[in-house]
Amino acid sequence: MHNYELIGVVGLGQSGLSTVRFLLQQDIRPVVFDTREQPPQAAQLQQLDKTLELHCGPLDIATLLACDLLVVSPGLDLRMPALQMARDAGIPLVGDTDIFAQFAQAPVLGITGSNGKSTVTKLTGELLSAAGMNVAVGGNIGIPMLDIIAPDVDVYVLELSSFQLDTMHDLKLHAAALLNISDDHLDRYQDRSHYAASKQRIYQHAGQAVWNREQRITAPQYLPLAQQLSFGSDAPDTERPGLFGLGLDGDTPTIQFAGEVLLRADELQLTGVHNLLNAQAALALVHSLEVPLEQVLDSLRNFTGLPHRCELVTEHNDVRWVNDSKATNIGAAEAAIAGLRPLVKGKLILIAGGDGKGADFSTFRSALQQVDELIVFGRDAERIAQHHPQVTRVSNLAEAVQRAAQLATAQSTILLAPACASLDMFKNYEQRGETFKAEVLKQVAEVAHG
């Protein structure tokens, strides 16, 4: 980093602030830019170093062009004219991944995909910890990667968004996983193929690739088969790449490796077929480090997933309640429905609604056909209701829980997967999920004492 005279950090969000902090630790004093007139982190920047230059508002071309290197935050669109001019002037545009690449001394595992990447990142970290390794987990999961660099780390596990991959050039990954690709962030990419190409960048310096057989678009184009591991809902092969897959024990799915059963789906806390794929992806990353899989199976059995992501709230009177408040878009809600449907022998009852962010709910129709009862609330309730014959309308989440309990029969599952943002009624999706859990436990207690 020291061979650059002047480094600019563009975007003072969480990763931008951590980049500035890290550069100061290396005795490098950057110039900082933010497109907002009053960046929320300006006070924290002051605490780091009062004398740092901070340029707010529209990017100043002259000051940008005076820099030798620009570290651009993932939240900024690289197509901004000022950034394109800097690139045309020969100034490298990098992300914090490229700085991380110069300083991290241990092997790095990288994980990307439209859905499930936080679950797989956290799970992989827990499995490797269970195998006795000192693991550092960070990236898009909410802990900036430059904050986790330390001398005693055995392995880094990074969640990487497509925006981070766009500015990643130098990071060599021991193994890279591309979990799936569905339409997301199409406001930042010309079309789906550009978005897919962005995701494929994770393989550019990878030693091994972990990909999803359900979607050939996730397979690497240039790595030899001996350096690939694939996972899927079909049976595994006995040789690479297809070592991971699913089988059946009676009517219970099993996760298999090279034809051997590792565990049964009903041994897991995680629910849904999509989570059986997530578990395979994490196991493949563990396998890429030559860690014996039997060392991590207990940790996999005990993993409860992320809060508000297909989280089992309780099972009472043969009815399961599942909180997927993190399903703030249609794609995430579809993944939850498709994941749970094959495992539900009774009714699947969906609670949905909120602020639809202008999404086209006609695309949600085929997923809604797998639902027996639909309960809607919130601003865009009617836009969802029109795509299902069995609809119950309620005014809030408490009422939704009461109605769901009345509709449930034996072996039913009640799923909160709103397919909408929460901001019309709640502070964020976490608060919506906590409200749901509290109402469910209240409902169950009333039945128990009734």
Secondary structure, DSSP 8 states (H G I E B T S, - for coil): -TT-S-EEEE--SHHHHHHHHHHHHTT---EEEESSSS-TTHHHHHHH-TT--EEESS--HHHHHT-SEEEE-TTS-TTSHHHHHHHHTT--EE-HHHHHHHH--S-EEEEE-SSSHHHHHHHHHHHHHHTT--EEEEETTTB-GGGS--TT-SEEEEE--HHHHHT--S--EEEEEE----S--TTTSSSHHHHHHHHHGGGTTEEEEEEETT-GGGS-SSS-GGGEEEE-SS---SSSS--EEEEEETTEEEEEETTEEEEEGGG-S--SHHHHHHHHHHHHHHHHTT--GGGTHHHHHH---STTSSEEEEEETTEEEEE-TT--SHHHHHHHHHHHGGG-SS-EEEEE-SB-TT--GGGGHHHHTT-SEEEE-STTHHHHHTT-SSEEE-SSHHHHHHHHHHH--TTEEEEE--SSBSTTTSSSHHHHHHHHHHHHHHHHHHHHH-
